[in-house]
Amino acid sequence: MITFSETLDAAERLAELLKSSANIETALEDASKDLADFLSVLEYMHTKEFNDTQDILNFVDNVLIPQVLGIRDSLQAGTEPHQKRLKMAHDQAERLVVRLRVLINDGIDGFLS
């Protein structure tokens, strides 16, 4: 039988895991700002007077590509561990719901009928 103390403990662990959603939100906001900065660089590229094709390629290789890779890497680093924690929270919530249904239905016999 599930006790109130066990239920409270499970709810507290679930709440702790769900804090990851705020971290993902922060990572997405940061990535959005980084993309806005990247857009500024692209707009700058339209106004910059390049001497030849090689200057353009150098700009792409030395500025644009590293910036895109940085945005990708920071977004991945800022979301990946938290996505795993949210998956764990989802699994834990499902287990808790099953245990509470068993409690409400007077044990496993009432739950299965």
N, C-alpha and C positions, 0 to 999 in steps of 0.2 A: 504494500500500500504506500502511496506517496504521501509524505507529510507536508505540512505547511512550510516547515523549515527547508525541505528539499525544493519545494516550489519557489520559495523566495530566493534560494541560492541559484537555481536555474535562471530565474528572471534577472538576477543581478549579473550573471555571466553573459546572458543575452544582451543586456544593456551595454555592458563593456565592449562586446564585439561590435555592436551597432554604432559605437563612436567612430568607427572607420568611415562611415558615410560622410562625416564632416571633413575628414582628411581627404577623401576623394573629391569633395566639393572644392576644397582649397586647391588641390592639384589641377582641377579643371579650370578654375578661375585664373591660376597662374599660366596655364597653357593658353588660355584665351588672350591674356595680356601679351604673351610671347608671340602669338600669331598676329596681333595688332602691330607689334614692333616689326615683325617680318613684312607685313603689308607696307609699312613705311619704307622699308628698305627696297621693296619692289617699286614703289612709287618714285623713290630717289633714283633708281636705275633708269627710269624713263626720262628723267631730267639731266642725268649725267651725260656728258659728252665723251663718249668712248672714241679712242683714236682708230681702233680697228677691231676686227673680230677676236683677235687674241686677247685684247683688253677685256672684252665681254666675257670670254671664257674664263679668264683669270678671276674676274669678279664673281662669276657663278661658282667656280671651284673654291675660292678662298673666303667668300662671304655667304652666299646663299645656301650652298649645300651644308656647310658646318652649322649654320643657324637652324636649318630644318632638322638635321640630325640631333641637335641639342634639344629642340622642342620635343621631338619624338622620345628621346631618352629620358627627359625629365618627366614627361607625361607617364611613361611606363613605370619609372621608379616611384612616382607619386601615387600611382593607382594600384599597381599589381599586388603588393602585400595586403592592401586594404580590401581588394576584391576577394582575396582568399578568406579574410576574416568575415566578410559579409556572407560568403558561402557557408562558413562554419555557423554563423548566426542563424541562417536559414535552416540548416539541418537541425540545430539545437532547438529552434522554435517548433519545428515539426515533431520532434521527439517529445517536447513538453506538451504539445497539444494532445498527442496520443495518450500520454500519462494522465492528463487531466480528464480526458474523455473516459478513460478507464475508471477514474475516481468518481466521476459523475454517474456513471452507469453501474455503480456497485460492483466493481471488479471486472475481470476479464470475461466472465460468463455473461454479464449484462451487456458488455461492449460487443460481443460477437453475435448476440441473438438479434 
